[in-house]
Amino acid sequence: SQIQRLNHKLHFIRELFQNVDDSFNHRANVSEPTVVWIIAKEELVVLSNESGFTCNDILSLCDIGNSSKKHSIYIGSKGIGFKSVFQITDRPEIHSNNFHICFDYSKYGPLGYVMPESIPFDRDKINKYIEYVNPYLPTQWSTIFVFPFKKQVKSALMSEIFHCINENIIIFLNNLRCCLVLNIESNQTNLFRKQVDCNKITVKTNNVE
């Protein structure tokens, strides 16, 4: 059914959250590990203040059988977590640590191996998205994902992504402390902040417990 297909596509949300959460294992000095989801008409943009991608990270995304994740502290699906984004996009982009690449599924996907391609960084476009974020989180973003929606799933996904991301996701992650979700088409915003104190976990939604 259409609902079942949509639920399958939304599986990428959990996988991407876990991959972003894992990335903070290497950056303990971040005061508030944060991820931002910006839902636009044509694409989804995800921002993170983690330390950024390495060469090994990029290589691990190319082969479904490999991953730079080696230890049990990681909770994401090793090697295949990021691949779940192909459920909603045919050409994901990554901009991180001077890496500006895309993975074009139409060229390599059927072979099971997706080669990264260097692409220009549209700074003006990203800065326009960041302007929506600044009133809530004036933070420097080191990693940016851009996921142009597949045409056949675009209209249904915009609303579903926003409502699917809630406090129940962030509460079970190891490192993330803040998540902002913006649907700029419907002018909807949710801000989740997690506090861990004396083994007690509290999540505030839009600054309300």
N, C-alpha and C positions, 0 to 999 in steps of 0.2 A: 504494500500500500504506500501511498505518498507519505504518510506519517512515519512509517517504518524506515523509508529511505531517508527522510529528513533526520530522524534520530541517529541513523548510521553516520550521516555526514557530520553531525554535531559531536561525534566521538573525538574529533580532532581537538576540541576545546580542552578536554582533560589531558590529552597527550601534550599539547603545547604548554599548558600550565605546568605540567611536571617537568618538561624540558627547561623551561625558564627557571623554575624553582631550583633544579639541579645546578644550573649555571652559577648560582650564588655560593656554592660550596667553595669556590676558589676566590671569593671576594668578601671576606669576613668584615672588612672595614666599612661597608656600606651601612649607613645609619638606619635606613629604611628600605630594604629590598622591595622594589616596586615594579608592577607591570601595568600597562595601560592598553585597553582595547578600544579602538576608534572604529565605529561602524559607519561607513560612508555608503553612498549610493552604488558605487561601482566596485568597491574593494573594502577589505578589512586591513587596518594598520595596527600593528602591535609594537609598543615601545617598552624597553626595559633599561634599567640603570645597572645591569650586571656588567662584568668586566669586558665582555666582548668575545668574539670568535677567534680561535686560533686556526692555524693551517690544518691541524689534525681534526678539528671540529668540522671544517669544511669538507675534508676528505671523507669523514665518517657519514656525512649526509648523502654522498654519492652512491654508496653501496649498501643495500638493505641488510647485508650480513655483517657489516662492521659498525663499530661505534667507538668513540673515544672515552665512553663511560666504562670504567674498570672496577669500581668498588661498590660495595653494598649500600653506601650512603645515597646512591642515586635510586630514585623510585620510578622514573620514566621507563617506558618500554625501550630497552637497549637496542639501538640500531634502527628501529622502525618507527619510533615516536613521531619524528618530524614528517615522515612520509605520509602520515594521516592527513596532512593539509591538502594533499592532492584530491581529497574528497570534495573540496570546495573550489579549488583553483587548478589551472593548468600551468601556471607560470609564477610560482612564489619567488619573491625577492628577499635578499638579505643584505643589509647595510650595517657593517660592524667592523671596527678596527681597520679601516681603510679597505676592507673587502666590500665590493659592490657587485653582487652576482645575482643571477637568476637561474632557475632550473626549469627548462622548457620540456614539459612532459610529452608534448606532441612530437618531439624529435627523438627522445631516448626512452621514454617510459615503457613502451612495450618490450624493451630489451632487458628490463629489470635493473638498469644502471643509468643514472641520470647525471650527465656531465654539467658542471657549473659553467656559466658563460658570464664574462665581464660585461657590465652594463654601466651607463652613466648614472650618477646620483642626482635626482631631481630635488635639489635642496629647497627650492622655492615651494614646491608642492608639500614637502614634509613640514616646512616651517608653518605653512597655513594650518596643517593639522595640529601642530604643537600649540598654536595660538588658542585652540579650543581647550587644550589641557592646562595651560599656564594659570588660569584663575584658580585651579584646584591643586595643581602640583607643579610649581616652578622648578623643575628638576632637569639636570642634564641627562640626555638619553644616549647611551653608548651603543645600543643595538636596536635596529628597526627592521621589522618584517612587514612586507607589503604583499597582500594576497588578493589579486584581482578575482572577483567572483566569476565562476562559470555562469554563463547566461541562463542555463536551465534551472539554477538554484538561487539566483540572486534575490528575487523578491521575497521568497519565504524565509531565507536565511537571516535577513537583516533584523527582523523582530525576534526570531527564535534565539539568535546568539545573545542578544541583550538579556532576555529573560532566563536563559540557561545559566548565565554567570551569576552566581549568588554566593552568600557567605559560606555555604556548605563546601564550596571548592577550596577556598583559601584556608579554612580552619584545619584541614588535614595535611597541608603542605608543610615542609620542614623549615623553609627559609623566608618565603614571601610574607611581608607584613602589610602590604598595601596594594590594592587593586582598584583602578578607576575604569569604568565602562561608560563610553559615550556613544550614543546613537545620534549623530549630528543631523540625520534626516528627520527624525521624530522629536528632536530636542529633549531626549531623555538621558539622565545621568544617574549612575550609582557609584558610590565611593565606599569601599570596604577597607577597614583598618583592623589588623589583628594585634592584640597585646598578650604577651605571655608573662605571667607574674606568679611566682611560687606555685608552679605547676597548674595554674589556672589560665585558661585561654578565653579571652573575650574578643568578640568581633563587633565593631561598630559599623553600622550601615548609615551612610550620610551623617556621620558623627552622632548617631543615636545607637545605644546598645540594644 
